[in-house]
Amino acid sequence: MQLKSLRMFEAVCESGSFGAAAQLLHTVQSNVTAHIKKLEDEAGAQLLERSAPVHPTPAGRLLRRYAQQMLQAHDEALALLQGRQAAPGALRIGSMETTAALRLPPLLAQLHQRHPGMALELRTGPTASQLAELLAGQIDCAFVAGLPPQARLTGWPVFRETLVLVGVAPLAAFPTPEQLGSTPFLAFRQGCSYRQRIELLLASQGITAVQIMELGTLDAILGCVAAGMGYALLPQALIAAQQQRFGVHWCPLPPALAGIAQVDTCFVTGPQASWSPALRAMAQLLQEVVEPVAGAKEALVAAPVAEPQWA
């Protein structure tokens, strides 16, 4: 059954006339008659009593209840997608664990304050797995390292992190290649951009073989660093926030390794035309409260986010 036919059927029931229904829907009476006949053929029952006024038969009254529900659901969904009606909505967010620990709590708190009815779901994992989940439709947006290589995805930088070397003891100077080569590194699993930076760091020092221990959580990495198991490469702002808790120390990477140390965290999602109201609200919040990363402001201006309509 076509929604258009159901809408004409409801108009006839409401107005009591084929002609009045045609006027309400800005069409001709023959079109209404044809759609009603098609509905009756599909239902295998007479739906309307052709009298004055026209009224639904018992079969028509049954169909009308369902027709009203279907039409209401269709109109509500369309209003939500077009931003003409407020709704709590739901948002599935993916993020690197370091970003989730450091950057997202105040953002999510502000998003919840603005839209307390919105259901939020946060998943953490390496950049590669977050992009795979985004492409598979398992999450709505993600905070990952760098812009995505996939043409189907779009994004812009929202945070710039400076990676530092983290160890158990105060580091007066950056370790020598011999020290780096003889000490394990603690990192997330393959697909993590920070782990790739470890490999680049070691290669820049001429180190071709070193033990990299994979740990599942940020707390596990910092806890093992604090226990003296090895080094880690993590954002400076994160270590500053966690230093008192874990008692770890850090030192900056040499200036020659600035290209390894600087990492942009990007907000990545599908094309703007596919966004839900909840996703538009998140993008709008980011543009309002996050200081644009150098070089990213032009991208924000070029692709402004439409203001979502929320109650």
N, C-alpha and C positions, 0 to 999 in steps of 0.2 A: 504494500500500500504506500502510495506516495504521500508525503506530508502536504503537498499542495492539494491533493484530493481531500485529505482529512480536514484541512483548513476550510475548504469550500463546504464540506459536510457540516462542520460546526457552524459556519455562517448561516446556512439554511436553517439549521435547528434553532439558532438564536433569533433570526429575523422572521421565520415562518413563511418565507417566500423565496423562490428561486431568483426572481427579479431583484428583490431587495438585497439578497446575498451578492448578486453580480455587481450591484452598485457599491456595496461596502468594499468589495475586493477589486474594484476598478477593472472589471472584465465584462464580457457579454454573457447573457443568460444561457446561450447554447453551450458555452464552455463549461459553465457550472453543471448543466444537465449531463454533459458527456462525462465529467468526472464522477458524478454521483452514480451514473449507470456503470461505470468501470468499477467503482467500489462495490456495488451490489453484485456484480459478476464475480469479483474476487472473493467476497464474503459468502456467496451462494445463498443470499437472503435478501428480502426486501427491507431496506433500511429506513425509508421515509413513506409516510402516508400522504399521498398527493391529494390533499384537501385544502380547505381555506380556514385557518392557516395550515401550512404544511407542518407536520410534526413527526418525530421519530417513532417507528414501530418498536415493539419490545426488543427485537434484534438491534434496532438502531440505537435504543437507549443503552444497551450493553456496549456497543462499539463506541458511543459518544464518551463514555467514562474513560476508556483507554485512549481515545483520540485526544481528549483534553490533557491527559497526563503526558502523552508523547509531544504534543505541541508546546506545552509548558516547558518540558525538559529541553526541547530544541531551542526555544527562545532564550531560556536562561543560559544555556551553553554558549550561544552566539553572543549574548550580551557580555558574558565574562571574557570571552576571547577578544572581543572588540573593545574591552575596557569601559563599557557603558554601565556596568553594574559591579558593585563591590562584593568581594567574597574573600573568606579567609585564605583559601587555596593551600597548596603544599609546594615545598621546594626541596629537591634532593641535591645536596651539595657534596662535591668531592674535593679533597684537599690533600696536599702534602702534610705529613704529621707536624712538621715544624711550623708551618703556617697556621694549622689548626690550633696549636698550642700558644702561639705568640700573637697572631694578628686577628684571628676570627672572633674570639670571645667578645670584645667590645662591639664589633660589627653585628654579630648575631643578637646581642642584647639590645642594640638599638633597633634592629629590624623587628624583633619581638615586641619592643615597646610601641613601635608605630603600628604594627599589625598583630595584635596579640592572638588572633584566631588562626594565624598561619601555622601550619604544621611544618616543622623543620627536621630534616634528616641529614646527618653529616657522616660521610665515609672518608676514611683516610687511607692513603697508600702512595706508592711511588708515582711519579709523573706518567710513566708509560702506561700503568694500569688505569690511571684516572682518565687518560685520553681514550683508551679502549672502551671503558665503561660509558664515556660520553658518546662515542660513536655508536655504541650498541643501544643507546636510549635508556641506560640503567640509572643515570644521573642527569640533572638538568644543566649543571654548570660545574666548573672545577677551577681550583687555584693550583696552578702548576708552574714549573720552572720554564720560562721562555714561551714564545709564541708557538702555536701548534703547526706542524708541517702539513697537516691535512687541510685540503682546500675546503672541505665541508664545514670546518670549524672557524670561528672568529674569536678575537680577544684583544685585550690591551693590557699593558703593564700597570699594576696597581701598587706594588711594593718593590723596593730595591734592597736586597740583602747583601751584606759584606761577610763573606765566609772567613773564619779564623781557625787556627789550629788549636785544639783543645786537649789539655793534658792534666795529669793529676798534680803535678808540681808547678810552681811558678816558672815561666819560661822567659828568661832574661833576653834571649835571642832566638831566632829561628833555628831549629835543629839542623845539624849538618846532614848531608846525604847519607853518611854512615849511620847516624842515629835514626833517621827516617827508615832506612832499609832494614834495620834490625828490630824495629818496633811494629807490632801489629796495628792495623787500623780497624776501627769499629764503624760499621755503616749499615744502612738499610739494604734490602735485597736488590737484585738486579732490576734496572728500570728506574732507579732513583738517580736524579740528576746530580745530587751531592756526591754520590758514590762515583759517578763519572768524573767529577772534579777531583776526587782523590787520585784516580788513575792518571789524570792529566798532570796533577801536581807531582806525582812520583816520576812520571816520564820526563818532566822538565828538569828533574834532578838527576836524570840518568839511571833511575832505579827501575829495573825491569821485572823484578820479582819481590813481592812483599805479601804477607798474610793479611787478607781482609776478612774479618769476621762479620757475618751477617746476623743482625739482631732485629727483632720484630718491632720494637717500640722505642720511642725517644727516651723514656725513662730507663730502659735497659741499657741503651748506649751510654747515657750520662752516668748511670750507676756503675757500669763496668769501667769507664774512664776514671771515675773517682776511686775505684778499687785498684787502679794501676795496671789495667790490662793492656792499654794502648792509647793511641791518639784517635781523635775524631775531627771531622771538618764540618762545622755547623755555623749558622748565622750569629754574628756578634751580639745582636740585640737579644737573641734567645739566651745566649750564655749569660749575658748581664742580668737577665731576669731570673735565671736558674742558679746563679753562682752561689748564693747563700744556701740554697737547699742542698746542692750536691758538693760544694767545696772544690769545684774544678777551677782550672786556670786556663788562660788563653794568650796567644800572641798573634799579631797580624801576619799575613803572608808578605813576603818581600815585594817592593814596588814593581819589580819585573813580572810578578805574577798577578798583577791587577786584573788581567783578563779572566783569570780563574776565580779570583776572589769576588768579583761583582756578579750577582745573579738577580735577574728580574723575575718576580713572581707575577704571573699573568692571570687575569680572570678570563676564562675561556668557555664558550658555549656555542650553540648552533646559530644560524642566521637570525637576525632580529625579527624577521617576519614570523618565525616559529615560536617566539617567546610566549609564555603564559603570563598572566598578571603578576604572579608571585615572582617570576624571574625578572620581569620589568622593574618590580619594586626593588629587588636586590641590586640590579644594575644602576638604578637611579640613586640608591643610597651610596654606592661606591663613588659615583661621580660627585656627590655632594660632600662627602666627609673624608675621602682619601685624597691626599695631596698627590697630584699626577706625577709619575716618574718622569724625569727629564727626557724629552723627546716623545713622550706619549700624549701630551696635551693636544697636539694637532690631530691625532687619531680620534680623540674624544670629541673635538669640535666637528670633525668631518662626519662623524656618525652619532649624532645626538640621540639619546634615548627618549622615546615618547613618554610623557608623564602618565603613569598609571592612575586610574580612577579608583580610589579606595575610600571607604567610609571612615 
